Amino acid sequence: MKIDFSENIPIYIQIMNAIKKEIVIGKLKGGDKLSSVREMADELKVNPNTVQRAYQELEREGVTYTQRGMGTFITDDGSKVLDIKREMSRDMIYYFIQGMKDLGFKNEEIVNVITEYVSKED
């Protein structure tokens, strides 16, 4: 896993988002084992405590589960994966719309830009 860390978002959240993205795109599947905290920390060049926090939060959200002595695994709950996908899409849309509004676009103009762009893709 490779993450280009941003200074604006806590690193543990960026790790969580990267793992969630890999789940949504199918790179990680239900039952897959995540790297150990130390392995992930070495791979990402971050403090193991940061990875541990990301793993704990993912478990709290029901995205992963831990089997003592075995490691951390991706949930087999398909509805949870759909929830993650919806949440991520809402976030993307929110930030896109905020960015467009910051550029001075009105709601109708944003809809027109999206409609025009999507119709070009077909």
N, C-alpha and C positions, 0 to 999 in steps of 0.2 A: 504494500500500500504506500502510495506517495501522496503527501499533502503539502501544498504551498500555503504555509500558515500566514494568516492575516493578523496584523497587530490589533485590529478592532474587536475581535471576538476571542473569548478565552479559548486556550488551546484544547482543553478537554471537550468543549462543545464542538470544536472543529473535528476532533477525532470521532466523536459520536456521529456527527453528520456524515463523515466519510464512510463509516461503517454502515449507517442507514442507507446511504446511496448505493453501496455495494449490494445490500440486501435487495433494494428496489430493482436494480438492473439485473439481478440474478447471479451476480458474481459470487455472493454468499447465499447459501440456501439453508432452509430449516435443518437443524441438526449439525450443521458445520461447526467445527471447533475454531474459535479465535486463537490467535497467537497468544502465548503467555504474556503477562504484563511486562516482564523483562524483555522478551523478544520484541514485542511491539515498541517498547520504549527505545530499544537499541535501533530498530528499523527506522523509527521516526525521529530519532535524536532528541528525545524529550525525557523529562524526569519520570521514573516509574510511578511516582505518586500521581502524576497527571493522567497517565493511562489508567491507573487503578480507579481514579475518580470517574473517568469516562465509562469504564466497565460497570462500576456501581450504579451510575445513573441509567445506563442502558438496561440493567437488570431491574431497577426500580420502575422503569417505563414498560417492562414486560417484553423488551426486544430480545434480551438474552436471558439465560439462566446459568447458574453455576452448579456443577456437580463436584462436591468436595473431593479433592485429590485428583480430579480428572481434568478440570478446566472450565472455561466459559464457552457456551454454545449458543447458536442462533435459535430463536424460538421456532417451533414447528407450526405455530398458529398463523394460518394463512390470512385471517382477518386482520391480524396485527400488521402484517406486511402491507395490506391495502390501506390501513390507517396511516402508516408511515408515508406511503406514496401520496395520499391525499394531503397530509400535513406539509410535506415538502413542496407539493405543487401550490398550495395556498401561500406558503412563504415566498416562493418564486414570483407568484402573481402580485403579491403585496409589494415586494421590493421593486418589481418592474413598474407598477402603477405609481408608486411613490417617486421613483426616478423620473418618470414621464411628467408627473405633476411638478417636480422640481425644475424641469426644463420649460415649464409654462404651458404644457398641454392641458386642455380641458377634457372631461370625461368622453364627450362625443368624439373628439379628435383622437383620443387613445383607441377607442373602439374602431374608428375608421382606419387607423394605422394597422391595427391587428388584423382587421378584415382584409385589407389590401395585401398584407404580407402573407396571410394564410392562403388567400386565393392564388397567389403567385406560386405557392408550393405545390399546388395540385396539378 
